[in-house]
Amino acid sequence: MGGKYFLVDTTRCTACRGCQAACKQWNKLPADKTKQRGSYQNPKDLGPHDWRLVRFAEHNGRRSGLRWLFFSDACRHCLEPFCKEEAEEYVPDAVRIDPATGAVIFTAKSSKLADHFSDVRDACPYNIPRRTKDGGRVYKCTMCLDRVHEGLQPACVAACPTGALVFGDKAEISRLADERLDQARQRYGRGEIVDRDDVRVWYLVLYDPGVYGSGALPID
């Protein structure tokens, strides 16, 4: 399938949060009041004004000792988005697929989903869509369509200093994903690409995806 794809290589993420800040800046998203919760992760979760979030998980492995895991979380832009399928049960055209990139976009009509938003959010296997507290429009990552249609990289990718986030055509991302996966397995003895056949945002992880963002599960 054509369109654009991301590779998120968690082995290269240093949690600088450049991607998180760039998303805010480019999309002119307002700041949220945050507080210290005993974690470097801030804010606590994705929100209508927070479309990308670097999740922090602190693990104390049985063999490896203390280890940080970082995960730049955002919409996966599914090839067959369940959110769109669910939304269309209530509001036609609330979600559209950009024909050039495959990006999954909630439109202005998503404001009519207020009474059904919980169903739409529950349909997402990654718990991504968010809406404003006043029951307004639904928001999430837009793949920076305004930038991409002008030949630019998404803001998060352009800001990443380590190459943890990469963006391009499927063939390019597929080649790089295979290359990075081989490198990870050689260096760490493990690694996988998550949900490669189902989404446009591929994550290279060393552990079960469930441990990223949670310090409660063992990693070794």
N, CA, C and O of each residue as an XYZ file, in Angstrom:
880
protein
N       0.850     -1.195      0.000
C       0.000      0.000      0.000
C       0.882      1.241      0.000
O       1.850      1.320      0.757
N       0.547      2.217     -0.854
C       1.346      3.427     -0.965
C       1.136      4.377      0.196
O       0.630      3.986      1.248
N       1.525      5.620      0.001
C       1.417      6.604      1.064
C       2.703      6.717      1.854
O       3.747      6.227      1.425
N       2.632      7.354      2.996
C       3.800      7.628      3.824
C       3.794      6.782      5.094
O       2.750      6.363      5.595
N       5.012      6.552      5.590
C       5.201      5.720      6.784
C       6.232      6.354      7.710
O       7.102      7.109      7.277
N       6.114      6.029      8.997
C       7.108      6.409     10.002
C       7.828      5.150     10.491
O       7.257      4.059     10.490
N       9.079      5.312     10.904
C       9.756      4.337     11.737
C      10.122      5.040     13.032
O      10.751      6.097     13.014
N       9.727      4.451     14.163
C      10.092      4.977     15.476
C      11.014      3.939     16.114
O      10.567      2.877     16.549
N      12.277      4.256     16.161
C      13.292      3.342     16.672
C      13.541      3.658     18.146
O      14.281      4.585     18.474
N      12.918      2.879     19.029
C      13.027      3.177     20.457
C      14.447      2.971     20.976
O      14.791      3.492     22.037
N      15.274      2.225     20.254
C      16.648      2.012     20.717
C      17.490      3.268     20.562
O      18.566      3.369     21.152
N      17.012      4.229     19.772
C      17.756      5.467     19.564
C      17.161      6.654     20.308
O      17.736      7.742     20.298
N      16.027      6.458     20.946
C      15.361      7.567     21.633
C      16.070      7.875     22.942
O      16.318      6.982     23.752
N      16.394      9.147     23.141
C      17.037      9.592     24.385
C      16.083     10.383     25.272
O      16.494     10.934     26.293
N      14.818     10.438     24.888
C      13.804     11.177     25.644
C      14.127     12.663     25.733
O      13.838     13.302     26.744
N      14.719     13.209     24.689
C      14.962     14.660     24.677
C      13.655     15.435     24.559
O      13.584     16.605     24.934
N      12.623     14.778     24.036
C      11.280     15.340     23.851
C      11.246     16.448     22.801
O      10.339     17.280     22.785
N      12.252     16.444     21.924
C      12.222     17.387     20.818
C      11.012     17.169     19.929
O      10.417     18.129     19.438
N      10.640     15.899     19.716
C       9.465     15.589     18.896
C       8.201     16.138     19.535
O       7.335     16.688     18.855
N       8.106     15.984     20.837
C       6.934     16.445     21.593
C       6.803     17.963     21.514
O       5.713     18.489     21.293
N       7.925     18.662     21.695
C       7.909     20.124     21.654
C       7.646     20.639     20.242
O       6.916     21.614     20.060
N       8.244     19.982     19.238
C       8.068     20.421     17.853
C       6.623     20.273     17.406
O       6.102     21.115     16.674
N       5.982     19.204     17.846
C       4.565     18.997     17.522
C       3.732     20.135     18.087
O       2.867     20.683     17.403
N       3.994     20.485     19.331
C       3.279     21.594     19.969
C       3.497     22.897     19.202
O       2.555     23.629     18.898
N       4.765     23.163     18.901
C       5.119     24.438     18.288
C       4.515     24.572     16.896
O       3.885     25.582     16.582
N       4.707     23.548     16.059
C       4.251     23.660     14.678
C       2.726     23.762     14.592
O       2.193     24.547     13.807
N       2.043     22.978     15.389
C       0.580     22.941     15.331
C      -0.090     24.002     16.198
O      -1.314     24.047     16.316
N       0.762     24.876     16.818
C       0.248     25.969     17.642
C      -0.720     25.461     18.711
O      -1.801     26.017     18.908
N      -0.308     24.397     19.391
C      -1.124     23.803     20.445
C      -0.840     24.500     21.769
O       0.324     24.694     22.119
N      -1.861     24.876     22.505
C      -1.645     25.600     23.767
C      -0.987     24.716     24.817
O      -1.107     23.492     24.787
N      -0.297     25.355     25.732
C       0.347     24.628     26.823
C      -0.697     24.149     27.824
O      -1.761     24.750     27.974
N      -0.372     23.058     28.501
C      -1.225     22.535     29.558
C      -0.535     22.718     30.895
O       0.689     22.615     30.985
N      -1.297     22.984     31.915
C      -0.731     23.071     33.258
C      -0.395     21.659     33.725
O      -1.248     20.771     33.721
N       0.851     21.466     34.123
C       1.286     20.146     34.557
C       1.825     20.228     35.984
O       1.977     21.314     36.543
N       2.107     19.076     36.555
C       2.654     19.039     37.908
C       3.594     17.849     38.026
O       3.558     16.929     37.209
N       4.423     17.880     39.040
C       5.356     16.797     39.290
C       4.599     15.603     39.874
O       3.948     15.716     40.912
N       4.692     14.470     39.201
C       3.990     13.262     39.620
C       4.965     12.141     39.971
O       4.578     10.979     40.090
N       6.242     12.510     40.136
C       7.231     11.489     40.440
C       7.809     10.838     39.208
O       8.446      9.788     39.297
N       7.589     11.460     38.038
C       8.122     10.934     36.778
C       8.582     12.098     35.923
O       8.053     13.205     36.018
N       9.575     11.833     35.087
C      10.012     12.856     34.141
C       9.018     13.022     32.997
O       9.072     14.013     32.269
N       8.113     12.061     32.835
C       7.109     12.160     31.774
C       6.120     13.257     32.116
O       5.554     13.278     33.209
N       5.914     14.164     31.181
C       4.952     15.238     31.367
C       4.504     15.724     29.994
O       5.346     15.971     29.131
N       3.205     15.866     29.771
C       2.090     15.633     30.691
C       1.878     14.145     30.977
O       2.638     13.291     30.520
N       0.841     13.867     31.733
C       0.584     12.493     32.143
C       0.171     11.623     30.968
O       0.496     10.436     30.928
N      -0.549     12.208     30.005
C      -1.085     11.403     28.906
C      -1.282     12.286     27.677
O      -1.142     13.507     27.740
N      -1.607     11.646     26.568
C      -2.008     12.384     25.380
C      -3.278     13.173     25.692
O      -4.020     12.832     26.613
N      -3.519     14.227     24.917
C      -4.707     15.040     25.135
C      -5.050     15.809     23.875
O      -4.336     15.704     22.878
N      -6.126     16.577     23.898
C      -6.521     17.348     22.716
C      -5.486     18.391     22.317
O      -5.486     18.850     21.175
N      -4.595     18.778     23.246
C      -3.522     19.724     22.951
C      -2.151     19.065     23.006
O      -1.124     19.740     22.941
N      -2.143     17.736     23.127
C      -0.888     16.976     23.217
C      -1.000     15.771     22.286
O      -1.496     14.716     22.681
N      -0.540     15.936     21.061
C      -0.720     14.900     20.044
C       0.427     13.906     20.004
O       0.299     12.827     19.427
N       1.541     14.264     20.612
C       2.683     13.346     20.716
C       3.230     13.450     22.133
O       3.355     14.543     22.686
N       3.554     12.295     22.714
C       4.023     12.243     24.091
C       5.137     11.214     24.214
O       4.966     10.062     23.815
N       6.264     11.617     24.758
C       7.340     10.672     25.049
C       7.052     10.037     26.403
O       7.097     10.698     27.441
N       6.758      8.755     26.373
C       6.451      8.033     27.602
C       7.743      7.510     28.239
O       8.648      7.041     27.549
N       7.801      7.601     29.552
C       8.942      7.145     30.337
C       8.528      5.914     31.142
O       7.491      5.928     31.805
N       9.317      4.871     31.087
C       9.088      3.702     31.932
C      10.395      3.341     32.617
O      11.414      3.134     31.958
N      10.363      3.267     33.928
C      11.545      2.927     34.715
C      11.426      1.481     35.180
O      10.496      1.130     35.906
N      12.372      0.643     34.759
C      12.339     -0.776     35.104
C      13.590     -1.160     35.879
O      14.689     -0.679     35.601
N      13.401     -2.017     36.836
C      14.524     -2.568     37.583
C      14.599     -4.054     37.240
O      13.985     -4.890     37.903
N      15.363     -4.370     36.191
C      15.422     -5.731     35.687
C      16.127     -6.678     36.632
O      17.019     -6.282     37.383
N      15.716     -7.935     36.587
C      16.310     -8.942     37.474
C      17.795     -9.135     37.178
O      18.594     -9.386     38.081
N      18.150     -9.016     35.907
C      19.552     -9.209     35.520
C      20.234     -7.908     35.109
O      21.425     -7.716     35.357
N      19.472     -7.020     34.481
C      20.093     -5.821     33.907
C      20.138     -4.634     34.865
O      20.850     -3.664     34.605
N      19.396     -4.694     35.959
C      19.345     -3.564     36.869
C      18.435     -2.465     36.350
O      17.561     -2.718     35.521
N      18.637     -1.241     36.837
C      17.770     -0.122     36.470
C      17.910      0.220     34.993
O      19.019      0.316     34.467
N      16.787      0.400     34.339
C      16.803      0.749     32.919
C      15.605      1.637     32.598
O      14.488      1.389     33.052
N      15.865      2.683     31.799
C      14.805      3.543     31.286
C      14.396      3.061     29.900
O      15.240      2.711     29.076
N      13.084      3.049     29.659
C      12.559      2.793     28.321
C      11.759      4.015     27.896
O      10.932      4.516     28.658
N      12.006      4.498     26.675
C      11.335      5.691     26.162
C      10.518      5.324     24.929
O      10.919      4.480     24.127
N       9.366      5.975     24.793
C       8.426      5.609     23.734
C       7.698      6.858     23.257
O       6.879      7.420     23.984
N       7.994      7.291     22.039
C       7.353      8.476     21.472
C       5.988      8.081     20.909
O       5.887      7.564     19.796
N       4.963      8.329     21.682
C       3.624      7.819     21.398
C       2.801      8.828     20.603
O       2.834     10.027     20.882
N       2.067      8.335     19.615
C       1.156      9.168     18.809
C       0.305      8.239     17.955
O       0.454      7.019     18.020
N      -0.576      8.809     17.164
C      -1.445      8.029     16.288
C      -0.623      7.142     15.353
O       0.420      7.558     14.849
N      -1.100      5.917     15.125
C      -0.409      4.978     14.234
C      -0.880      5.091     12.784
O      -0.289      4.469     11.901
N      -1.915      5.862     12.524
C      -2.454      6.007     11.165
C      -2.668      4.635     10.535
O      -2.027      4.266      9.550
N      -3.589      3.897     11.141
C      -3.861      2.520     10.731
C      -4.267      2.429      9.263
O      -4.905      3.333      8.723
N      -3.890      1.331      8.634
C      -4.264      1.115      7.237
C      -5.777      0.939      7.099
O      -6.373      1.384      6.118
N      -6.385      0.296      8.078
C      -7.845      0.161      8.135
C      -8.291      0.637      9.522
O      -8.492     -0.176     10.425
N      -8.443      1.944      9.684
C      -8.673      2.511     11.025
C     -10.022      2.155     11.619
O     -11.071      2.426     11.035
N      -9.973      1.538     12.802
C     -11.202      1.184     13.499
C     -11.941      2.428     13.981
O     -13.168      2.425     14.081
N     -11.191      3.498     14.283
C     -11.847      4.731     14.730
C     -12.760      5.280     13.643
O     -13.857      5.760     13.930
N     -12.312      5.209     12.407
C     -13.118      5.693     11.277
C     -14.367      4.832     11.107
O     -15.471      5.338     10.907
N     -14.165      3.540     11.192
C     -15.294      2.618     11.051
C     -16.354      2.880     12.113
O     -17.549      2.899     11.818
N     -15.908      3.081     13.351
C     -16.845      3.332     14.448
C     -17.504      4.695     14.312
O     -18.711      4.827     14.517
N     -16.711      5.720     13.966
C     -17.253      7.067     13.848
C     -18.329      7.154     12.772
O     -19.320      7.866     12.933
N     -18.135      6.439     11.694
C     -19.090      6.509     10.590
C     -20.430      5.868     10.928
O     -21.413      6.054     10.210
N     -20.465      5.114     12.022
C     -21.750      4.585     12.482
C     -22.650      5.726     12.946
O     -23.875      5.603     12.956
N     -22.024      6.836     13.329
C     -22.777      7.953     13.901
C     -22.712      9.209     13.041
O     -23.728      9.875     12.842
N     -21.524      9.542     12.527
C     -21.339     10.781     11.769
C     -20.510     10.504     10.515
O     -19.290     10.367     10.607
N     -21.145     10.421      9.356
C     -20.393     10.233      8.117
C     -19.393     11.373      7.909
O     -19.694     12.532      8.196
N     -18.216     11.036      7.412
C     -17.171     12.015      7.094
C     -16.541     12.666      8.327
O     -15.852     13.679      8.205
N     -16.771     12.098      9.502
C     -16.095     12.623     10.694
C     -14.605     12.314     10.652
O     -13.798     13.021     11.256
N     -14.244     11.251      9.933
C     -12.848     10.854      9.770
C     -12.598     10.610      8.283
O     -13.392      9.953      7.610
N     -11.493     11.144      7.783
C     -11.157     10.920      6.377
C      -9.737     10.384      6.263
O      -8.924     10.531      7.176
N      -9.461      9.766      5.137
C      -8.127      9.266      4.827
C      -7.533     10.158      3.737
O      -8.106     10.282      2.655
N      -6.406     10.767      4.015
C      -5.749     11.608      3.015
C      -5.261     10.725      1.873
O      -4.482      9.801      2.108
N      -5.700     10.986      0.639
C      -5.357     10.090     -0.474
C      -3.875     10.053     -0.813
O      -3.391      9.042     -1.321
N      -3.146     11.123     -0.547
C      -1.734     11.166     -0.914
C      -0.844     10.443      0.087
O       0.127      9.795     -0.302
N      -1.167     10.548      1.372
C      -0.294     10.001      2.409
C      -0.877      8.807      3.146
O      -0.137      7.994      3.700
N      -2.202      8.699      3.155
C      -2.860      7.678      3.971
C      -3.109      8.121      5.391
O      -3.575      7.327      6.208
N      -2.808      9.378      5.712
C      -3.019      9.884      7.064
C      -4.491      9.811      7.450
O      -5.373     10.082      6.635
N      -4.744      9.443      8.696
C      -6.102      9.366      9.235
C      -6.389     10.679      9.945
O      -5.701     11.042     10.898
N      -7.420     11.396      9.472
C      -7.681     12.753      9.947
C      -9.105     12.883     10.480
O     -10.066     12.543      9.789
N      -9.236     13.373     11.706
C     -10.554     13.728     12.227
C     -10.914     15.112     11.703
O     -10.148     16.059     11.884
N     -12.048     15.238     11.067
C     -12.474     16.493     10.459
C     -13.273     17.328     11.454
O     -13.511     16.917     12.589
N     -13.682     18.518     10.995
C     -14.491     19.389     11.850
C     -15.805     18.716     12.243
O     -16.380     19.026     13.286
N     -16.274     17.794     11.404
C     -17.527     17.103     11.709
C     -17.405     16.200     12.926
O     -18.412     15.739     13.464
N     -16.174     15.947     13.363
C     -15.998     15.093     14.545
C     -16.575     15.745     15.797
O     -16.774     15.068     16.806
N     -16.847     17.047     15.751
C     -17.471     17.710     16.897
C     -18.868     17.148     17.171
O     -19.402     17.299     18.270
N     -19.449     16.502     16.164
C     -20.778     15.922     16.325
C     -20.734     14.543     16.983
O     -21.770     13.914     17.196
N     -19.510     14.077     17.306
C     -19.354     12.767     17.916
C     -19.392     12.810     19.440
O     -19.120     11.802     20.093
N     -19.720     13.950     20.008
C     -19.623     14.130     21.460
C     -20.322     13.016     22.236
O     -19.772     12.505     23.211
N     -21.509     12.640     21.819
C     -22.270     11.632     22.558
C     -21.755     10.217     22.331
O     -22.154      9.285     23.029
N     -20.860     10.059     21.344
C     -20.381      8.723     20.982
C     -18.862      8.628     21.048
O     -18.275      7.647     20.591
N     -18.225      9.654     21.622
C     -16.768      9.683     21.589
C     -16.139      8.483     22.289
O     -15.145      7.938     21.809
N     -16.706      8.069     23.413
C     -16.118      6.947     24.149
C     -16.089      5.686     23.291
O     -15.154      4.892     23.388
N     -17.105      5.498     22.453
C     -17.128      4.339     21.559
C     -16.026      4.441     20.513
O     -15.366      3.452     20.194
N     -15.834      5.645     19.985
C     -14.805      5.856     18.964
C     -13.423      5.648     19.570
O     -12.569      4.996     18.967
N     -13.204      6.191     20.740
C     -11.897      6.032     21.392
C     -11.641      4.573     21.753
O     -10.526      4.079     21.584
N     -12.655      3.885     22.247
C     -12.495      2.479     22.606
C     -12.192      1.612     21.389
O     -11.580      0.551     21.511
N     -12.624      2.071     20.209
C     -12.366      1.299     18.990
C     -10.902      1.341     18.583
O     -10.438      0.477     17.838
N     -10.171      2.340     19.066
C      -8.755      2.472     18.721
C      -7.927      1.516     19.581
O      -7.978      1.614     20.807
N      -7.174      0.603     18.987
C      -6.385     -0.333     19.790
C      -5.205      0.312     20.498
O      -4.555     -0.322     21.330
N      -4.922      1.580     20.172
C      -3.779      2.283     20.768
C      -4.205      3.419     21.702
O      -3.359      4.142     22.229
N      -5.514      3.576     21.906
C      -6.032      4.579     22.849
C      -5.537      5.980     22.508
O      -4.967      6.664     23.358
N      -5.754      6.408     21.267
C      -5.185      7.665     20.779
C      -6.150      8.848     20.749
O      -5.805      9.893     21.301
N      -7.328      8.756     20.146
C      -8.136      9.986     19.972
C      -8.472     10.666     21.296
O      -8.725     10.008     22.306
N      -8.470     11.994     21.268
C      -8.850     12.789     22.430
C      -9.775     13.922     21.972
O      -9.732     14.326     20.810
N     -10.597     14.428     22.870
C     -11.435     15.567     22.532
C     -11.378     16.575     23.663
O     -11.000     16.248     24.788
N     -11.754     17.791     23.356
C     -11.715     18.850     24.357
C     -12.795     18.603     25.417
O     -13.781     17.910     25.167
N     -12.590     19.177     26.595
C     -13.500     18.930     27.707
C     -14.906     19.454     27.447
O     -15.875     18.974     28.034
N     -15.009     20.437     26.565
C     -16.338     20.978     26.274
C     -17.097     20.121     25.267
O     -18.167     20.505     24.794
N     -16.535     18.956     24.943
C     -17.219     18.054     24.016
C     -17.053     18.435     22.574
O     -17.866     18.050     21.735
N     -16.002     19.195     22.261
C     -15.795     19.666     20.901
C     -15.133     18.646     19.996
O     -15.289     17.436     20.165
N     -14.407     19.157     19.051
C     -13.805     18.339     18.005
C     -12.788     17.345     18.578
O     -12.168     17.588     19.614
N     -12.636     16.217     17.870
C     -11.672     15.194     18.264
C     -10.317     15.530     17.634
O     -10.249     15.956     16.481
N      -9.250     15.335     18.393
C      -7.910     15.696     17.928
C      -6.924     14.549     18.115
O      -7.086     13.705     18.996
N      -5.903     14.540     17.269
C      -4.760     13.630     17.361
C      -3.758     14.045     16.289
O      -3.977     15.022     15.571
N      -2.662     13.303     16.183
C      -1.645     13.576     15.159
C      -2.256     13.617     13.767
O      -3.072     12.768     13.410
N      -1.852     14.619     12.983
C      -2.341     14.772     11.605
C      -1.283     14.403     10.565
O      -1.483     14.611      9.369
N      -0.158     13.856     11.028
C       0.985     13.560     10.154
C       1.558     14.842      9.554
O       2.271     14.798      8.551
N       1.245     15.984     10.168
C       1.718     17.289      9.656
C       1.454     17.409      8.147
O       2.359     17.699      7.364
N       0.216     17.183      7.768
C      -0.128     17.189      6.346
C       0.246     18.485      5.659
O       0.647     18.473      4.495
N       0.121     19.611      6.361
C       0.469     20.892      5.739
C       1.943     20.936      5.370
O       2.307     21.530      4.355
N       2.790     20.322      6.169
C       4.215     20.258      5.865
C       4.498     19.210      4.778
O       5.214     19.478      3.813
N       3.931     18.033      4.952
C       4.229     16.919      4.040
C       3.799     17.229      2.615
O       4.495     16.873      1.664
N       2.654     17.893      2.461
C       2.188     18.234      1.113
C       3.069     19.280      0.438
O       2.974     19.492     -0.771
N       3.928     19.934      1.223
C       4.890     20.891      0.669
C       6.288     20.285      0.544
O       7.260     20.993      0.279
N       6.376     18.971      0.738
C       7.648     18.289      0.584
C       8.536     18.317      1.817
O       9.718     17.983      1.736
N       7.975     18.714      2.967
C       8.741     18.777      4.213
C       8.485     17.542      5.075
O       7.501     16.829      4.880
N       9.367     17.304      6.011
C       9.192     16.239      6.984
C       8.198     16.695      8.057
O       8.076     17.892      8.315
N       7.491     15.754      8.681
C       6.690     16.135      9.848
C       7.571     16.811     10.889
O       8.762     16.515     10.989
N       6.992     17.713     11.658
C       7.776     18.498     12.618
C       8.522     17.616     13.607
O       9.667     17.906     13.953
N       7.885     16.542     14.067
C       8.535     15.666     15.043
C       9.781     15.014     14.465
O      10.800     14.892     15.145
N       9.698     14.599     13.216
C      10.831     13.945     12.555
C      11.960     14.943     12.328
O      13.129     14.634     12.560
N      11.605     16.137     11.876
C      12.617     17.163     11.618
C      13.365     17.542     12.885
O      14.530     17.936     12.821
N      12.711     17.428     14.037
C      13.326     17.844     15.301
C      14.146     16.743     15.960
O      14.934     17.028     16.862
N      13.984     15.499     15.536
C      14.648     14.382     16.215
C      16.149     14.391     15.923
O      16.540     14.292     14.760
N      17.009     14.509     16.954
C      18.449     14.635     16.723
C      19.179     13.311     16.563
O      20.348     13.305     16.176
N      18.522     12.181     16.850
C      19.225     10.897     16.847
C      18.804      9.955     15.731
O      19.365      8.867     15.594
N      17.812     10.365     14.922
C      17.299      9.469     13.897
C      16.350      8.422     14.439
O      16.086      7.416     13.780
N      15.831      8.654     15.647
C      14.865      7.713     16.213
C      13.540      7.767     15.451
O      12.833      6.764     15.362
N      13.206      8.933     14.903
C      12.005      9.092     14.085
C      12.424      9.334     12.644
O      13.205     10.238     12.350
N      11.887      8.505     11.752
C      12.187      8.620     10.326
C      10.868      8.552      9.568
O       9.936      7.874      9.998
N      10.789      9.263      8.427
C       9.542      9.371      7.674
C       9.847      9.264      6.194
O      10.834      9.827      5.721
N       9.007      8.543      5.453
C       9.228      8.451      4.022
C       8.271      7.484      3.356
O       7.266      7.078      3.941
N       8.598      7.118      2.115
C       7.787      6.150      1.376
C       7.978      4.759      1.976
O       8.953      4.503      2.683
N       7.041      3.874      1.685
C       7.056      2.557      2.309
C       8.339      1.792      2.018
O       8.917      1.184      2.918
N       8.786      1.820      0.773
C       9.983      1.060      0.417
C      11.196      1.539      1.213
O      11.994      0.728      1.682
N      11.331      2.847      1.363
C      12.447      3.420      2.114
C      12.376      3.037      3.583
O      13.377      2.628      4.171
N      11.190      3.167      4.177
C      11.028      2.860      5.595
C      11.173      1.361      5.833
O      11.722      0.948      6.854
N      10.691      0.552      4.913
C      10.805     -0.895      5.053
C      12.270     -1.328      5.038
O      12.691     -2.153      5.848
N      13.033     -0.766      4.116
C      14.466     -1.092      4.047
C      15.173     -0.680      5.326
O      15.970     -1.442      5.874
N      14.881      0.530      5.805
C      15.528      1.019      7.011
C      15.098      0.212      8.236
O      15.911     -0.063      9.119
N      13.825     -0.163      8.286
C      13.333     -0.960      9.414
C      14.065     -2.297      9.488
O      14.457     -2.731     10.571
N      14.248     -2.943      8.353
C      14.968     -4.221      8.325
C      16.416     -4.030      8.778
O      16.961     -4.849      9.517
N      17.023     -2.941      8.324
C      18.410     -2.652      8.677
C      18.551     -2.383     10.174
O      19.442     -2.925     10.827
N      17.668     -1.548     10.708
C      17.727     -1.216     12.137
C      17.414     -2.450     12.989
O      18.009     -2.639     14.050
N      16.493     -3.278     12.533
C      16.139     -4.480     13.286
C      17.331     -5.429     13.359
O      17.606     -5.997     14.416
N      18.033     -5.604     12.258
C      19.233     -6.445     12.260
C      20.275     -5.890     13.234
O      20.907     -6.641     13.976
N      20.444     -4.569     13.221
C      21.411     -3.942     14.126
C      21.028     -4.170     15.589
O      21.877     -4.464     16.430
N      19.729     -4.027     15.875
C      19.263     -4.209     17.254
C      19.489     -5.646     17.720
O      19.927     -5.876     18.847
N      19.192     -6.600     16.861
C      19.349     -7.993     17.252
C      20.818     -8.370     17.428
O      21.158     -9.191     18.280
N      21.679     -7.768     16.619
C      23.105     -8.016     16.779
C      23.626     -7.417     18.077
O      24.445     -8.020     18.770
N      23.144     -6.233     18.392
C      23.655     -5.535     19.578
C      23.014     -6.017     20.870
O      23.704     -6.198     21.873
N      21.691     -6.230     20.856
C      20.964     -6.539     22.085
C      20.478     -7.986     22.155
O      20.042     -8.446     23.211
N      20.552     -8.703     21.032
C      20.070    -10.078     21.013
C      18.573    -10.210     20.949
O      18.030    -11.285     21.202
N      17.888     -9.119     20.612
C      16.426     -9.137     20.551
C      15.942     -7.942     19.740
O      16.731     -7.083     19.344
N      14.632     -7.900     19.498
C      14.032     -6.772     18.783
C      12.920     -7.239     17.867
O      12.943     -8.363     17.366
N      11.938     -6.362     17.650
C      10.846     -6.637     16.711
C      10.254     -5.335     16.209
O      10.379     -4.291     16.847
N       9.603     -5.413     15.051
C       8.842     -4.293     14.512
C       7.372     -4.568     14.810
O       6.849     -5.617     14.435
N       6.707     -3.637     15.481
C       5.348     -3.874     15.969
C       4.303     -3.541     14.906
O       4.343     -2.469     14.301
N       3.372     -4.463     14.683
C       2.179     -4.237     13.849
C       2.527     -3.725     12.452
O       1.853     -2.839     11.926
N       3.544     -4.266     11.873
C       4.038     -3.771     10.589
C       3.005     -3.849      9.464
O       3.000     -3.002      8.571
N       2.143     -4.843      9.499
C       1.177     -5.037      8.415
C      -0.109     -4.238      8.605
O      -0.983     -4.250      7.738
N      -0.226     -3.544      9.735
C      -1.512     -2.931     10.060
C      -1.502     -1.409     10.131
O      -2.556     -0.778     10.044
N      -0.317     -0.810     10.289
C      -0.254      0.633     10.551
C       0.825      1.292      9.697
O       1.634      0.623      9.054
N       0.811      2.625      9.710
C       1.823      3.404      8.995
C       2.941      3.902      9.912
O       3.902      4.514      9.447
N       2.817      3.643     11.192
C       3.848      4.046     12.152
C       4.412      2.778     12.769
O       3.767      2.147     13.607
N       5.607      2.409     12.358
C       6.226      1.167     12.817
C       7.168      1.462     13.982
O       8.017      2.349     13.895
N       7.012      0.723     15.052
C       7.874      0.872     16.224
C       8.856     -0.293     16.292
O       8.463     -1.458     16.227
N      10.124      0.036     16.421
C      11.140     -0.965     16.697
C      11.326     -0.994     18.210
O      11.740     -0.002     18.810
N      11.020     -2.131     18.820
C      11.099     -2.252     20.279
C      11.981     -3.445     20.640
O      12.149     -4.375     19.852
N      12.533     -3.399     21.836
C      13.336     -4.508     22.341
C      12.527     -5.429     23.245
O      12.907     -6.577     23.475
N      11.400     -4.916     23.760
C      10.599     -5.672     24.714
C       9.138     -5.638     24.280
O       8.773     -4.952     23.325
N       8.325     -6.380     24.988
C       6.889     -6.352     24.736
C       6.404     -4.906     24.790
O       6.745     -4.187     25.730
N       5.614     -4.458     23.804
C       5.152     -3.064     23.787
C       4.450     -2.634     25.064
O       4.422     -1.444     25.377
N       3.879     -3.582     25.810
C       3.160     -3.240     27.031
C       4.031     -2.690     28.140
O       3.516     -2.061     29.065
N       5.351     -2.911     28.076
C       6.205     -2.417     29.156
C       6.625     -0.976     28.952
O       7.130     -0.347     29.881
N       6.427     -0.439     27.755
C       6.787      0.943     27.488
C       5.667      1.831     28.025
O       4.525      1.746     27.573
N       5.998      2.668     28.974
C       4.972      3.466     29.624
C       4.493      2.857     30.918
O       3.626      3.412     31.593
N       5.063      1.701     31.268
C       4.697      1.064     32.534
C       5.940      0.520     33.205
O       6.753     -0.150     32.568
N       6.092      0.803     34.484
C       7.218      0.273     35.229
C       6.869     -0.958     36.027
O       7.673     -1.428     36.832
N       5.665     -1.494     35.812
C       5.178     -2.583     36.640
C       5.493     -3.964     36.064
O       5.442     -4.964     36.780
N       5.819     -4.019     34.773
C       6.012     -5.314     34.131
C       7.504     -5.621     34.002
O       8.296     -4.717     33.734
N       7.900     -6.884     34.190
C       9.314     -7.252     34.086
C       9.796     -7.204     32.647
O       9.025     -7.468     31.725
N      11.072     -6.869     32.445
C      11.628     -6.836     31.101
C      12.737     -7.850     30.908
O      13.166     -8.068     29.775
N      13.215     -8.473     31.962
C      14.216     -9.531     31.801
C      14.205    -10.452     33.007
O      14.979    -11.407     33.060
